[in-house]
Every structure is written in C-alpha cells, then in structure tokens.
Amino acid sequence: MNWMLLLEAISVIFNIVFLVLFTKEIKLCWIFGILGSLLGALLFYYQKYYSESLLYLFYTGIGVYAYLYWNAKQDEGFGIKRLSIVNAILITLSTTAIALGLGFVMSKTDADKPFLDALSTVFGVMATFLEIYKYLAAWLFWIAINAFTIWLYGIKELNFFAFQMIIYTALSIRGYVLWKRKLSD
C-alpha cells in the first residue's frame, strides 16, 4: 500500500469518527476532526486540489477553536438554533461570490478544476461556522456540499475520500433529522 493511500484511509477514518460524534454533539468530535483534517490537507496538496488543501488546513485550525468554544459553552445551555430564510439566502449569495473569486485566483495556478474546488472549499468554510454555532441549516449545506464532493473526489480517484463523502452525506441527513427533532422538543 503506498503512503498516499494509507494517508487517505487514516484521514477518512478520523473524519468519519468526527462526524458520528458531531451528530451526537459530543465535544471530543473536534479532536478527531483536527487529526483527520491535517492528514487530508497534506493529501489534497499532493493531488493539486489547493483550495481543498487550504480548506482542510482551515478545518484543522477551526477544530481547535470549536473544541475550546464548545468547552466554554457546555454549561450555558448551548443549543441548536434556526437560521432565517433571509440570512440563508444572503449567506448563499455571498459565499458563491467568494467562491468565484477564489476560483479565479486558483485558475492562475496549476490547480485542477479551480472553480469547482473553490466552490466546495468556500461553502465548506461557511458551513463549518454554522455547525460550530449549532445552526440547523448547517446540515442542509453539508448535504449539498458532501454530495457534490463525491464527484469531485471521484474524478481524482480519491476513492476513500469519495466513499467518505457518501457516508458524510448519509450522516448529514441523519444529523439534520436528529437536530431538527431536538429543536422541536
């Protein structure tokens, strides 16, 4: 087994453990997310998905922040929140504009599929902030992002990561249902 395949497999395992724990709102999830993201950043760099590599470096750093934030909020009734439709539309439009800008910048490098790569990257950043602050809408964004990246990873033959996104899509649907149920209680 080559080292890139091993790196991909280990990263995927950590990332799946992260999401399973996250759907249950278990703070330890962030440790697995940090480790999986760090390994993923390295892998994507070697695959010339530079925006995706930056995204996974972002996930590494934001994982530390999220762990500390959740730790500080655990005694304050830190619950799931709704996002208004107006805010969801504004977030979607501004995120799309930023993705186009990043895609343009990355198109000046040897990046593969710079606009598509940037789209999943920028929406991933936005959805991460929504999930840290426990907005239910984060799951809807993740369902779309994860479904899209199945294809994006598949065309690079990052099969473990593509499989991870299949699992992530299913877990995101499950997370949405669980969090919606909690919000309704």
Z-matrix of the N, CA and C atoms (Angstrom, degrees):
N
C 1 1.464
C 2 1.527 1 107.91
N 3 1.320 2 116.74 1 127.97
C 4 1.464 3 118.28 2 179.91
C 5 1.533 4 110.48 3 -76.31
N 6 1.312 5 115.68 4 161.89
C 7 1.469 6 120.61 5 -173.17
C 8 1.521 7 112.51 6 -66.68
N 9 1.343 8 117.87 7 -30.64
C 10 1.473 9 120.46 8 179.22
C 11 1.529 10 110.23 9 -67.53
N 12 1.309 11 116.95 10 -40.64
C 13 1.457 12 121.02 11 178.95
C 14 1.531 13 110.64 12 -66.57
N 15 1.325 14 116.22 13 -41.36
C 16 1.464 15 121.00 14 177.44
C 17 1.530 16 110.58 15 -64.09
N 18 1.313 17 116.73 16 -43.99
C 19 1.465 18 122.23 17 177.67
C 20 1.525 19 110.45 18 -59.16
N 21 1.324 20 116.32 19 -44.87
C 22 1.454 21 120.81 20 179.14
C 23 1.529 22 111.10 21 -62.31
N 24 1.333 23 117.23 22 -45.22
C 25 1.467 24 121.30 23 -178.10
C 26 1.525 25 111.73 24 -63.09
N 27 1.322 26 117.31 25 -44.60
C 28 1.473 27 120.87 26 -179.88
C 29 1.524 28 110.36 27 -65.32
N 30 1.316 29 117.25 28 -43.36
C 31 1.459 30 121.25 29 178.51
C 32 1.523 31 110.58 30 -59.48
N 33 1.315 32 116.79 31 -45.00
C 34 1.462 33 121.50 32 -179.30
C 35 1.527 34 111.35 33 -62.21
N 36 1.315 35 117.11 34 -42.72
C 37 1.473 36 120.30 35 178.77
C 38 1.522 37 110.24 36 -59.96
N 39 1.323 38 116.82 37 -48.83
C 40 1.473 39 120.28 38 178.35
C 41 1.529 40 111.28 39 -59.86
N 42 1.332 41 116.42 40 -42.03
C 43 1.466 42 120.73 41 -177.92
C 44 1.526 43 112.34 42 -66.42
N 45 1.311 44 116.75 43 -37.58
C 46 1.466 45 119.69 44 178.34
C 47 1.526 46 110.50 45 -69.18
N 48 1.332 47 116.89 46 -42.00
C 49 1.469 48 120.04 47 176.01
C 50 1.528 49 109.09 48 -59.26
N 51 1.347 50 117.09 49 -42.03
C 52 1.459 51 120.90 50 176.85
C 53 1.524 52 110.83 51 -53.55
N 54 1.326 53 116.56 52 -52.75
C 55 1.461 54 119.20 53 -173.07
C 56 1.527 55 112.24 54 -68.82
N 57 1.319 56 117.42 55 -37.03
C 58 1.465 57 119.71 56 176.95
C 59 1.528 58 109.97 57 -60.66
N 60 1.330 59 116.91 58 -46.11
C 61 1.468 60 120.62 59 179.05
C 62 1.526 61 111.51 60 -68.10
N 63 1.332 62 117.02 61 -35.43
C 64 1.464 63 121.11 62 -180.00
C 65 1.528 64 111.50 63 -64.26
N 66 1.331 65 117.23 64 -41.93
C 67 1.466 66 119.20 65 179.84
C 68 1.521 67 111.17 66 -59.40
N 69 1.345 68 115.61 67 -26.16
C 70 1.466 69 120.90 68 179.19
C 71 1.527 70 112.16 69 -94.87
N 72 1.348 71 115.98 70 4.80
C 73 1.466 72 123.14 71 179.11
C 74 1.536 73 112.16 72 59.39
N 75 1.333 74 116.59 73 40.03
C 76 1.467 75 122.57 74 178.08
C 77 1.525 76 108.40 75 -95.45
N 78 1.317 77 115.57 76 118.56
C 79 1.464 78 122.39 77 -173.82
C 80 1.537 79 113.30 78 -54.97
N 81 1.308 80 118.27 79 -33.48
C 82 1.465 81 122.75 80 -179.50
C 83 1.529 82 111.93 81 -58.27
N 84 1.328 83 116.92 82 -18.68
C 85 1.469 84 120.70 83 -179.62
C 86 1.523 85 111.26 84 -52.78
N 87 1.320 86 116.40 85 -37.23
C 88 1.465 87 120.36 86 -174.43
C 89 1.522 88 112.58 87 -64.31
N 90 1.326 89 118.92 88 -30.75
C 91 1.472 90 121.41 89 177.83
C 92 1.528 91 109.71 90 -64.15
N 93 1.332 92 116.59 91 -45.66
C 94 1.461 93 120.19 92 177.89
C 95 1.523 94 110.86 93 -65.20
N 96 1.325 95 116.98 94 -37.40
C 97 1.453 96 120.86 95 177.75
C 98 1.524 97 112.32 96 -63.48
N 99 1.317 98 116.06 97 -40.26
C 100 1.473 99 120.82 98 178.86
C 101 1.521 100 110.40 99 -61.81
N 102 1.319 101 116.97 100 -49.62
C 103 1.470 102 120.87 101 -177.54
C 104 1.530 103 111.64 102 -65.95
N 105 1.330 104 116.79 103 -44.46
C 106 1.462 105 119.98 104 179.37
C 107 1.514 106 112.22 105 -63.99
N 108 1.313 107 116.34 106 -38.15
C 109 1.468 108 121.07 107 -178.88
C 110 1.520 109 112.03 108 -69.23
N 111 1.312 110 116.68 109 -40.00
C 112 1.462 111 120.69 110 179.35
C 113 1.533 112 110.87 111 -61.58
N 114 1.309 113 115.83 112 -44.12
C 115 1.465 114 119.72 113 177.65
C 116 1.534 115 110.80 114 -67.13
N 117 1.327 116 116.50 115 -39.30
C 118 1.462 117 120.20 116 178.41
C 119 1.519 118 112.61 117 -63.26
N 120 1.331 119 117.17 118 -38.65
C 121 1.468 120 120.95 119 179.43
C 122 1.530 121 110.83 120 -59.12
N 123 1.309 122 115.43 121 -42.75
C 124 1.460 123 120.24 122 179.41
C 125 1.531 124 110.69 123 -64.03
N 126 1.299 125 116.34 124 -45.14
C 127 1.455 126 120.95 125 -179.57
C 128 1.530 127 112.12 126 -62.34
N 129 1.328 128 116.86 127 -46.17
C 130 1.456 129 120.17 128 -178.34
C 131 1.529 130 111.35 129 -66.35
N 132 1.301 131 117.73 130 -32.81
C 133 1.455 132 120.26 131 176.25
C 134 1.532 133 110.05 132 -60.20
N 135 1.312 134 116.65 133 -45.46
C 136 1.462 135 120.32 134 179.54
C 137 1.522 136 112.53 135 -68.92
N 138 1.337 137 117.96 136 -21.60
C 139 1.453 138 121.71 137 177.95
C 140 1.533 139 112.35 138 -90.00
N 141 1.318 140 117.14 139 -0.19
C 142 1.469 141 124.36 140 -179.78
C 143 1.518 142 113.07 141 65.51
N 144 1.313 143 116.67 142 29.54
C 145 1.451 144 122.85 143 167.66
C 146 1.525 145 105.31 144 -98.88
N 147 1.315 146 115.83 145 77.25
C 148 1.457 147 120.67 146 -171.83
C 149 1.527 148 112.93 147 -66.20
N 150 1.320 149 116.74 148 -40.48
C 151 1.466 150 118.81 149 177.80
C 152 1.523 151 110.08 150 -63.36
N 153 1.303 152 116.75 151 -40.78
C 154 1.467 153 121.10 152 179.10
C 155 1.534 154 110.22 153 -65.92
N 156 1.325 155 116.40 154 -38.29
C 157 1.464 156 120.38 155 175.96
C 158 1.521 157 110.88 156 -62.43
N 159 1.331 158 116.40 157 -43.41
C 160 1.468 159 119.87 158 175.94
C 161 1.527 160 110.94 159 -62.90
N 162 1.317 161 116.28 160 -38.38
C 163 1.463 162 120.44 161 178.19
C 164 1.529 163 110.73 162 -60.40
N 165 1.303 164 116.80 163 -45.74
C 166 1.463 165 119.79 164 -178.50
C 167 1.531 166 111.83 165 -70.22
N 168 1.327 167 117.95 166 -29.84
C 169 1.472 168 119.71 167 171.65
C 170 1.531 169 109.85 168 -67.13
N 171 1.324 170 115.71 169 -39.92
C 172 1.456 171 120.70 170 175.05
C 173 1.524 172 109.83 171 -59.30
N 174 1.350 173 116.81 172 -47.57
C 175 1.467 174 120.49 173 179.38
C 176 1.529 175 111.18 174 -57.75
N 177 1.320 176 116.82 175 -36.42
C 178 1.463 177 120.44 176 178.66
C 179 1.523 178 110.25 177 -62.31
N 180 1.326 179 116.35 178 -51.98
C 181 1.467 180 120.04 179 -179.33
C 182 1.515 181 113.09 180 -66.92
N 183 1.311 182 117.02 181 -42.07
C 184 1.460 183 120.32 182 -178.00
C 185 1.525 184 110.20 183 -70.33
N 186 1.319 185 116.96 184 -25.61
C 187 1.465 186 120.38 185 175.86
C 188 1.516 187 111.47 186 -61.93
N 189 1.333 188 115.81 187 -39.26
C 190 1.473 189 120.12 188 176.86
C 191 1.530 190 109.08 189 -64.38
N 192 1.327 191 116.54 190 -47.49
C 193 1.463 192 120.73 191 178.46
C 194 1.530 193 110.85 192 -58.77
N 195 1.331 194 116.54 193 -47.19
C 196 1.467 195 121.04 194 -177.48
C 197 1.526 196 111.48 195 -62.24
N 198 1.311 197 116.54 196 -41.19
C 199 1.469 198 120.06 197 178.61
C 200 1.529 199 109.88 198 -60.10
N 201 1.323 200 116.13 199 -47.61
C 202 1.468 201 120.38 200 179.71
C 203 1.526 202 111.13 201 -65.57
N 204 1.335 203 117.18 202 -39.90
C 205 1.464 204 121.52 203 179.67
C 206 1.524 205 110.74 204 -64.15
N 207 1.326 206 116.90 205 -48.71
C 208 1.465 207 120.21 206 179.42
C 209 1.524 208 110.53 207 -63.02
N 210 1.323 209 116.24 208 -37.11
C 211 1.462 210 120.27 209 178.74
C 212 1.522 211 110.58 210 -62.56
N 213 1.327 212 117.08 211 -42.71
C 214 1.466 213 121.75 212 -179.61
C 215 1.530 214 111.56 213 -70.53
N 216 1.321 215 117.91 214 -30.55
C 217 1.467 216 121.99 215 -175.24
C 218 1.523 217 114.04 216 -90.54
N 219 1.308 218 118.69 217 -9.72
C 220 1.464 219 120.42 218 -171.10
C 221 1.526 220 113.93 219 -60.53
N 222 1.303 221 118.76 220 -25.83
C 223 1.459 222 121.04 221 -179.67
C 224 1.526 223 113.03 222 -96.03
N 225 1.338 224 117.91 223 3.86
C 226 1.458 225 121.63 224 -174.51
C 227 1.527 226 113.73 225 -106.86
N 228 1.318 227 118.73 226 18.07
C 229 1.456 228 119.29 227 -177.29
C 230 1.515 229 111.90 228 65.66
N 231 1.287 230 116.92 229 45.16
C 232 1.465 231 125.01 230 -176.94
C 233 1.522 232 109.48 231 -71.75
N 234 1.345 233 116.82 232 98.88
C 235 1.454 234 120.54 233 -172.97
C 236 1.511 235 114.25 234 -116.83
N 237 1.305 236 114.52 235 176.12
C 238 1.458 237 124.42 236 -179.59
C 239 1.525 238 109.37 237 -74.75
N 240 1.356 239 115.37 238 141.71
C 241 1.466 240 121.26 239 -177.04
C 242 1.529 241 110.37 240 -127.14
N 243 1.321 242 114.94 241 159.58
C 244 1.469 243 121.97 242 174.27
C 245 1.531 244 109.78 243 -96.12
N 246 1.324 245 116.00 244 152.91
C 247 1.462 246 123.31 245 174.92
C 248 1.523 247 106.94 246 -112.40
N 249 1.326 248 117.08 247 132.05
C 250 1.468 249 119.38 248 -179.70
C 251 1.526 250 110.16 249 -66.95
N 252 1.317 251 116.02 250 155.50
C 253 1.468 252 121.33 251 179.58
C 254 1.524 253 110.43 252 -62.51
N 255 1.322 254 117.74 253 -40.03
C 256 1.469 255 121.42 254 178.81
C 257 1.528 256 110.00 255 -60.19
N 258 1.330 257 116.88 256 -46.80
C 259 1.465 258 119.98 257 178.95
C 260 1.526 259 111.34 258 -65.14
N 261 1.324 260 117.70 259 -37.99
C 262 1.465 261 120.55 260 178.28
C 263 1.525 262 110.88 261 -62.34
N 264 1.324 263 117.04 262 -41.56
C 265 1.470 264 121.13 263 178.62
C 266 1.533 265 110.36 264 -65.93
N 267 1.328 266 116.94 265 -46.29
C 268 1.471 267 120.47 266 178.61
C 269 1.522 268 111.50 267 -60.49
N 270 1.315 269 116.48 268 -42.54
C 271 1.469 270 120.87 269 178.84
C 272 1.528 271 110.12 270 -63.55
N 273 1.322 272 117.42 271 -43.37
C 274 1.467 273 121.18 272 -179.47
C 275 1.529 274 111.36 273 -63.82
N 276 1.319 275 117.60 274 -45.25
C 277 1.470 276 120.79 275 -179.86
C 278 1.525 277 112.15 276 -65.52
N 279 1.319 278 117.15 277 -45.14
C 280 1.470 279 119.53 278 -179.36
C 281 1.523 280 111.18 279 -68.18
N 282 1.322 281 117.35 280 -36.95
C 283 1.461 282 120.70 281 178.15
C 284 1.520 283 110.56 282 -66.09
N 285 1.315 284 118.00 283 -39.25
C 286 1.464 285 121.68 284 177.23
C 287 1.535 286 110.67 285 -62.77
N 288 1.327 287 116.80 286 -42.87
C 289 1.475 288 120.44 287 179.11
C 290 1.530 289 110.99 288 -62.50
N 291 1.310 290 116.46 289 -43.12
C 292 1.473 291 120.06 290 179.07
C 293 1.533 292 109.94 291 -65.16
N 294 1.323 293 117.09 292 -39.76
C 295 1.467 294 120.74 293 178.90
C 296 1.529 295 111.04 294 -62.02
N 297 1.313 296 117.27 295 -40.94
C 298 1.465 297 120.33 296 177.31
C 299 1.532 298 111.13 297 -62.84
N 300 1.339 299 116.31 298 -40.23
C 301 1.463 300 120.11 299 177.16
C 302 1.519 301 112.05 300 -63.77
N 303 1.327 302 116.56 301 -45.67
C 304 1.467 303 119.60 302 178.62
C 305 1.525 304 110.36 303 -64.72
N 306 1.328 305 117.24 304 -40.57
C 307 1.465 306 120.23 305 177.41
C 308 1.517 307 112.18 306 -59.37
N 309 1.333 308 116.06 307 -40.76
C 310 1.464 309 120.39 308 177.97
C 311 1.531 310 110.51 309 -62.68
N 312 1.331 311 117.05 310 -46.36
C 313 1.472 312 120.94 311 178.89
C 314 1.524 313 110.43 312 -60.43
N 315 1.334 314 116.45 313 -46.47
C 316 1.465 315 120.22 314 -177.85
C 317 1.529 316 112.06 315 -69.95
N 318 1.335 317 117.43 316 -22.01
C 319 1.463 318 119.69 317 178.06
C 320 1.529 319 111.19 318 -69.24
N 321 1.310 320 117.06 319 -13.85
C 322 1.468 321 121.78 320 177.80
C 323 1.527 322 111.77 321 -87.14
N 324 1.346 323 116.95 322 -0.76
C 325 1.466 324 121.87 323 176.89
C 326 1.524 325 108.16 324 -108.69
N 327 1.320 326 116.37 325 -170.08
C 328 1.465 327 119.74 326 176.05
C 329 1.529 328 111.40 327 -91.18
N 330 1.337 329 116.47 328 22.54
C 331 1.465 330 121.32 329 -179.22
C 332 1.524 331 110.78 330 -61.31
N 333 1.317 332 114.67 331 144.46
C 334 1.460 333 121.29 332 176.31
C 335 1.524 334 108.43 333 -92.34
N 336 1.303 335 117.52 334 130.46
C 337 1.473 336 123.85 335 179.72
C 338 1.541 337 111.71 336 51.70
N 339 1.345 338 117.47 337 56.21
C 340 1.465 339 120.34 338 -171.87
C 341 1.525 340 115.39 339 -59.88
N 342 1.326 341 118.86 340 -36.97
C 343 1.467 342 119.94 341 -178.38
C 344 1.527 343 111.45 342 -74.67
N 345 1.320 344 116.70 343 -39.81
C 346 1.463 345 120.08 344 178.65
C 347 1.527 346 110.41 345 -69.08
N 348 1.318 347 115.71 346 -41.50
C 349 1.465 348 121.74 347 176.99
C 350 1.531 349 109.62 348 -60.38
N 351 1.324 350 116.54 349 -44.93
C 352 1.470 351 120.98 350 -179.85
C 353 1.526 352 111.70 351 -65.22
N 354 1.317 353 116.63 352 -36.41
C 355 1.467 354 120.76 353 179.78
C 356 1.528 355 110.90 354 -60.34
N 357 1.323 356 117.07 355 -49.90
C 358 1.468 357 119.23 356 179.83
C 359 1.521 358 110.81 357 -67.81
N 360 1.316 359 116.94 358 -32.98
C 361 1.462 360 120.87 359 -179.31
C 362 1.524 361 111.64 360 -66.91
N 363 1.303 362 117.25 361 -52.52
C 364 1.463 363 120.71 362 -175.35
C 365 1.530 364 110.89 363 -68.04
N 366 1.323 365 116.72 364 -40.93
C 367 1.469 366 118.25 365 176.47
C 368 1.527 367 111.11 366 -66.37
N 369 1.327 368 117.17 367 -32.66
C 370 1.461 369 120.34 368 175.81
C 371 1.522 370 112.45 369 -63.95
N 372 1.327 371 116.52 370 -40.10
C 373 1.468 372 120.75 371 177.15
C 374 1.525 373 109.44 372 -62.68
N 375 1.312 374 116.01 373 -48.43
C 376 1.461 375 119.80 374 -178.58
C 377 1.525 376 111.04 375 -60.88
N 378 1.320 377 117.00 376 -46.49
C 379 1.466 378 120.57 377 -178.56
C 380 1.522 379 111.54 378 -64.83
N 381 1.316 380 116.44 379 -31.40
C 382 1.462 381 120.04 380 177.67
C 383 1.523 382 111.07 381 -62.31
N 384 1.326 383 116.65 382 -43.93
C 385 1.463 384 118.95 383 177.99
C 386 1.526 385 111.21 384 -64.07
N 387 1.313 386 116.75 385 -38.45
C 388 1.466 387 119.30 386 177.77
C 389 1.530 388 110.81 387 -64.00
N 390 1.337 389 117.16 388 -38.05
C 391 1.457 390 119.04 389 -179.03
C 392 1.525 391 111.99 390 -73.08
N 393 1.324 392 117.38 391 -36.24
C 394 1.468 393 119.67 392 178.88
C 395 1.518 394 110.54 393 -58.94
N 396 1.334 395 115.55 394 -41.69
C 397 1.468 396 120.12 395 -178.10
C 398 1.529 397 112.21 396 -91.41
N 399 1.337 398 115.86 397 10.67
C 400 1.456 399 124.39 398 173.31
C 401 1.526 400 114.33 399 60.35
N 402 1.320 401 116.52 400 47.74
C 403 1.462 402 121.03 401 171.77
C 404 1.527 403 108.22 402 -87.04
N 405 1.303 404 116.54 403 128.54
C 406 1.458 405 122.15 404 179.40
C 407 1.527 406 111.48 405 -55.67
N 408 1.322 407 117.07 406 -36.93
C 409 1.471 408 121.63 407 -178.16
C 410 1.527 409 112.79 408 -60.09
N 411 1.317 410 117.67 409 -21.59
C 412 1.470 411 120.23 410 178.26
C 413 1.527 412 110.44 411 -54.21
N 414 1.328 413 116.20 412 -40.49
C 415 1.464 414 119.95 413 -178.89
C 416 1.524 415 111.82 414 -63.23
N 417 1.320 416 118.03 415 -37.64
C 418 1.466 417 120.02 416 179.17
C 419 1.528 418 111.12 417 -65.63
N 420 1.329 419 115.51 418 -41.44
C 421 1.466 420 118.73 419 176.04
C 422 1.528 421 110.18 420 -63.90
N 423 1.334 422 116.79 421 -42.31
C 424 1.466 423 119.76 422 -179.12
C 425 1.524 424 112.03 423 -64.36
N 426 1.306 425 117.73 424 -36.68
C 427 1.469 426 119.72 425 177.92
C 428 1.534 427 109.36 426 -58.86
N 429 1.319 428 117.09 427 -47.15
C 430 1.472 429 121.43 428 179.76
C 431 1.530 430 111.51 429 -66.37
N 432 1.322 431 117.14 430 -46.25
C 433 1.474 432 121.12 431 -178.91
C 434 1.522 433 110.45 432 -61.84
N 435 1.314 434 116.32 433 -47.89
C 436 1.472 435 120.15 434 -177.37
C 437 1.524 436 111.61 435 -64.12
N 438 1.327 437 117.37 436 -41.53
C 439 1.462 438 120.26 437 178.01
C 440 1.532 439 110.52 438 -62.37
N 441 1.317 440 117.13 439 -41.78
C 442 1.472 441 121.81 440 178.34
C 443 1.526 442 111.40 441 -63.50
N 444 1.328 443 117.27 442 -42.42
C 445 1.465 444 119.25 443 -175.50
C 446 1.527 445 113.12 444 -75.84
N 447 1.319 446 118.31 445 -13.36
C 448 1.473 447 119.04 446 170.42
C 449 1.530 448 108.33 447 -55.85
N 450 1.321 449 115.21 448 -48.80
C 451 1.467 450 120.59 449 179.68
C 452 1.530 451 111.31 450 -67.82
N 453 1.343 452 116.98 451 -44.91
C 454 1.464 453 120.97 452 -176.49
C 455 1.535 454 111.15 453 -59.58
N 456 1.316 455 116.96 454 -42.98
C 457 1.470 456 120.33 455 178.95
C 458 1.525 457 111.04 456 -74.73
N 459 1.312 458 116.09 457 -35.03
C 460 1.459 459 119.97 458 -178.77
C 461 1.512 460 113.23 459 -61.98
N 462 1.330 461 117.55 460 -38.36
C 463 1.471 462 118.87 461 -178.67
C 464 1.524 463 112.22 462 -70.02
N 465 1.333 464 117.73 463 -17.24
C 466 1.468 465 121.47 464 174.72
C 467 1.521 466 111.15 465 -96.57
N 468 1.324 467 115.99 466 4.99
C 469 1.459 468 123.11 467 -177.85
C 470 1.524 469 112.28 468 58.36
N 471 1.323 470 115.17 469 34.34
C 472 1.461 471 121.35 470 171.54
C 473 1.528 472 105.75 471 -88.45
N 474 1.314 473 114.11 472 71.64
C 475 1.456 474 120.43 473 -168.36
C 476 1.521 475 113.75 474 -64.99
N 477 1.323 476 117.25 475 -37.55
C 478 1.468 477 119.09 476 177.11
C 479 1.530 478 110.31 477 -64.28
N 480 1.340 479 116.20 478 -42.46
C 481 1.462 480 119.34 479 179.26
C 482 1.533 481 110.79 480 -68.22
N 483 1.322 482 117.93 481 -37.35
C 484 1.464 483 120.16 482 176.51
C 485 1.527 484 109.78 483 -63.70
N 486 1.327 485 116.64 484 -42.14
C 487 1.464 486 120.97 485 176.68
C 488 1.529 487 110.13 486 -63.46
N 489 1.340 488 115.95 487 -40.72
C 490 1.471 489 120.00 488 176.62
C 491 1.521 490 110.10 489 -56.55
N 492 1.336 491 117.31 490 -41.45
C 493 1.462 492 120.22 491 -178.01
C 494 1.525 493 112.00 492 -69.41
N 495 1.321 494 117.31 493 -29.47
C 496 1.466 495 119.79 494 173.21
C 497 1.528 496 108.82 495 -63.85
N 498 1.325 497 115.66 496 -47.16
C 499 1.471 498 120.50 497 178.25
C 500 1.523 499 109.83 498 -64.25
N 501 1.338 500 116.98 499 -42.59
C 502 1.469 501 120.95 500 178.89
C 503 1.530 502 111.50 501 -60.34
N 504 1.323 503 116.72 502 -40.38
C 505 1.464 504 119.51 503 179.70
C 506 1.529 505 109.60 504 -62.68
N 507 1.318 506 116.08 505 -46.08
C 508 1.470 507 119.87 506 178.68
C 509 1.529 508 110.93 507 -63.84
N 510 1.330 509 117.41 508 -43.88
C 511 1.468 510 120.78 509 179.26
C 512 1.526 511 111.71 510 -67.02
N 513 1.320 512 116.96 511 -31.92
C 514 1.464 513 120.30 512 177.42
C 515 1.523 514 110.93 513 -67.72
N 516 1.317 515 115.73 514 -38.81
C 517 1.468 516 119.23 515 175.26
C 518 1.538 517 109.09 516 -63.44
N 519 1.324 518 115.56 517 -44.53
C 520 1.467 519 120.30 518 178.17
C 521 1.530 520 110.72 519 -62.63
N 522 1.326 521 116.87 520 -43.82
C 523 1.462 522 121.20 521 178.58
C 524 1.514 523 111.85 522 -59.72
N 525 1.328 524 116.56 523 -42.23
C 526 1.457 525 120.73 524 178.45
C 527 1.528 526 110.59 525 -61.01
N 528 1.313 527 116.11 526 -46.81
C 529 1.469 528 120.61 527 -179.07
C 530 1.530 529 110.20 528 -62.68
N 531 1.344 530 117.37 529 -46.07
C 532 1.470 531 120.83 530 -179.54
C 533 1.540 532 111.62 531 -62.84
N 534 1.325 533 116.55 532 -45.73
C 535 1.459 534 119.97 533 -177.07
C 536 1.532 535 110.25 534 -70.06
N 537 1.325 536 117.49 535 -36.85
C 538 1.463 537 120.08 536 178.37
C 539 1.522 538 110.06 537 -63.78
N 540 1.316 539 115.29 538 -40.75
C 541 1.458 540 120.34 539 178.08
C 542 1.535 541 110.57 540 -62.89
N 543 1.327 542 117.16 541 -42.82
C 544 1.472 543 121.24 542 178.23
C 545 1.524 544 111.02 543 -63.82
N 546 1.325 545 116.31 544 -39.38
C 547 1.454 546 121.54 545 -179.52
C 548 1.529 547 111.02 546 -66.36
N 549 1.342 548 115.45 547 -33.76
C 550 1.458 549 120.52 548 -178.58
C 551 1.526 550 112.75 549 -77.10
N 552 1.330 551 116.86 550 -22.92
C 553 1.484 552 120.26 551 -178.95
C 554 1.502 553 113.18 552 -66.30
